[in-house]
Amino acid sequence: MTRQAWVLGTIWGMLLLGFVATQASAAEVMTKTETVTLYGTKVEAVKTANNFIVLFNTAKTMDQPYKNTGMNQIDAAKKLLQERNQRLPDLPYTAGLYTFAPTSAAYTESLKAYYPMKPYNKEEFATAIAQLPTEARGTTEI
């Protein structure tokens, strides 16, 4: 077989393989636009997540002062979380709020649920934030 015939046969073979039907998967990002009220104004929002989890650090290192605010880090984090909860639009999320910091050698209380995973309710989530500890304790894991 000559080199030219071999190249021509290879090209035809590749072309024929290109016409063979095979299974191929495709993915499409599905988004839904919803009207929500932000700061008293109705806006169109695209929900890009179905759920969220907040892991609130209660380790002893959170007892350190936060900048020049007069607050320690745990109090500053709790205040920030309260503010963010008020800003979050009322979209149908599933949410969870947990503290984490091992408090014993057995790590029995590493994660404690203050708002277990369930449909997000702004008022209930605010109540759960208010119940978060203000005393930092436990170890910081590396």
N, C-alpha and C positions, 0 to 999 in steps of 0.2 A: 504494500500500500504506500502510495506516495505521501509525502508530507502535506501537500495541498489537499488531498482527499481526506486525510486524517483530521486536519483543521476544519474542513467543511463539515465532516461528520460530527465533530465535537460541537460545533456551533448549532447544527440542526438538533442534536441531542439536547442541548441546553434549552433551545426554543421549545421543543416538545415537552420537556419537563415543566416549563413555565405554564403550560396549558393544562397540566394535570390538576384536578380538583383536590384540594386538601382541606382539612379542618383548620380554621384559623379563628382565634378568639379576638374579640374587639371589646373595648370598654368605652363607655361614654359617661362623662360626669353629669349627673343629674342635679340641677339646682332649681330651687323654687323661690320666687320672689314673694315676700310678704310685706304688708303694710304694718309698720310699727310706729309708736309715738316715742320720739326722743326729744327730751327737753321741751315738751309741749308742741312739737311739730311732727306731723305725720310724714314719714319717709318710707320709701321702698327699700327693703333690706333683703340681701341674699344670704340665707343661712348656709354657712359652709361647714358647720359641725352639728352633730346630733346630741352630743353630751360633753360634759366637762367635769373634771375632778380637781378639787383644791386640796393640796397636801400642806397643812399648816405646821411649820416647824416649831416645836416646843423644846428643843434641846437647850441645855444650859448656856450655850454660846449666844442664844438669843436674848440673854439678860444684859448684854453689853449696851452702852449708850448708843443711840442712833443720831449721828451728826451732832448738831447743836440744838436739838429739838426739846431737850429735857425729858424725852421718852426713851425707854429701852427699845431694842429691836422688836421684841414680841408685841409691845403696845403699838408701835408704829405699823407693823404688819397687820395687826388687827384693825386699826383705823383705816388703812389703805383698802383692806378687804371690804369693810363696810361701805366705803365710798364707791368702790367698783361694783358692788352689788346694786347700789342705787342707780348706776349708769347702765347696767346691763339691760338690753331691750327685752320685752316680754315675748320671747319666742319659745316654742315648745321644746325646750331642752330637757335632757335628763342630767341631773347634777348630783354631786357628792362632795361632802366636806369632811375631811379626816385630819386628825393630828398625827404626827409621827415623831417619835424619838424614843428609843428603847429606854425604859425606866428600871430595868432589872437585867441581871445577867441572863435570865431565861428569855428575854425579849418578849414577854407575854403581852405587853401593852404597846407594841410598836405602832400599831395603827388603831386608832379609836374613832369610831364613826360619830360625828355630831349631826350629820345630815346624810344618812345612807343613800345610796344611789336610788333616786326616784324622780318623778317629774318635778322640774324646777318651779318653785313658788317663791317669789321675791320676799314676801313677808316671813314665811317659814325659814327661809335661808338666812334672813337678817336675825331672827331669833336664835338660830344655831350659831351664828357668828358671835352674838352677845354671850353665849355660853362657853366660848373658847377660853381656855385658861390664860391668865395673865402672869402666871408664875412659870418661869422657864426652869425645866428640870429634865434630866435624862442626858444621855451621851450623844455626841455627834459622830455619826458613822462616816468613815472615809471610804 
